[in-house]
C-alpha cells in the first residue's frame, strides 16, 4: 500500500473507493494497486527524529507536548508554530487540561499547575500518572496506590491510599473509575468504594 499525493492519482483507473472508520480513504487502481489517503481533517506535525514524546493534549487553540527530556512545548494548532516552551529538570509523565484552561504538568519530581498563559499557579512535590476533573472542578489524581483530590489551583483537599496500584483514571458523571492490573475499582467522587470489576 502507498499513501499518495492526490496529483499522483491523475490519469489512473480508480476501481474502488472506501472510507474507513477513521475517515481515511482507500482507493484501488488498475495501474498502481491500493492507495491510502489519511483522513484530511486529522492534522499531523513532524517533530525532530530524536523527540521522545511522553504526553500530548489539545487545549483550546493549542497542542501541548511533553517529552522524556523534560521539554514542554505549546504549538498553535492552526499555524503549528511554537508559542511557548519550558524546560523541566525531569521527564514529563503526563499533561492535563482542565475545563477552565489550567494546564497540569507532572514530571517524575513534581506537579506544576499553570494558567492558560502558562503562568505558574502552584507546584506540588509529587508525581502523578493520571488526572481527571470532577463535576465540581476539583481534580482527582493517581500515582501508584496514592489517590489525591486537589482544588483547580492545586491545593490538596484529600489524600487516600488505595488498595492496589492504579494505572489510569476516568471520571464519568459522579463515578470514579480506577484501572489496575487486577481490574477496575469504582468509587464515588468522595472516594467511597462502590465495587470492583475483576480483570478477565
C-alpha positions, 0 to 999 in steps of 0.5 A: 500500500502507498499513501499518495499525493492526490496529483499522483492519482491523475490519469489512473483507473480508480476501481474502488473507493472506501472510507474507513472508520477513521475517515481515511480513504482507500482507493484501488487502481488498475495501474498502481494497486491500493492507495491510502489517503489519511483522513484530511481533517486529522492534522499531523506535525513532524517533530525532530527524529530524536523527540521522545514524546511522553504526553500530548493534549489539545487545549483550546487553540493549542497542542501541548507536548511533553517529552522524556527530556523534560521539554514542554512545548505549546504549538498553535494548532492552526499555524503549528508554530511554537508559542511557548516552551519550558524546560523541566529538570525531569521527564514529563509523565503526563499533561492535563487540561482542565475545563477552565484552561489550567494546564497540569504538568507532572514530571517524575519530581513534581506537579506544576499547575499553570494558567492558560498563559502558562503562568505558574499557579502552584507546584506540588512535590509529587508525581502523578500518572493520571488526572481527571476533573470532577463535576465540581472542578476539583481534580482527582489524581493517581500515582501508584496506590496514592489517590489525591483530590486537589482544588483547580489551583492545586491545593490538596483537599484529600489524600487516600491510599488505595488498595492496589496500584492504579494505572489510569483514571476516568471520571464519568458523571459522579463515578470514579473509575480506577484501572489496575492490573487486577481490574477496575475499582469504582468509587464515588467522587468522595472516594467511597468504594462502590465495587470492583470489576475483576480483570478477565 
